[in-house]
Amino acid sequence: MAEEVPKTLTNDNCDERVVIVRRADGTYTYRREWHGEGGWNRGLDLGLYDSANSAEAEARMRVGWLVPAFQ
């Protein structure tokens, strides 16, 4: 099975995004990507999770522009 992307979260400026990825082994991760010359630049996979929801929840706690303003 190839990698699948069930969800992409993009910042307000559309120059950074977090991609939730289902890996070939069935686990999930999230990856930060930045838009630059030539398109999207892929960052490292960050963590291994049992579900897309778990990966997204972790990204929402760790990526500054995804963290709710009240925290």
Helices and strands as residue ranges (DSSP letters): E 4-10, E 16-22, E 28-36, E 39-49, H 52-62, G 64-66
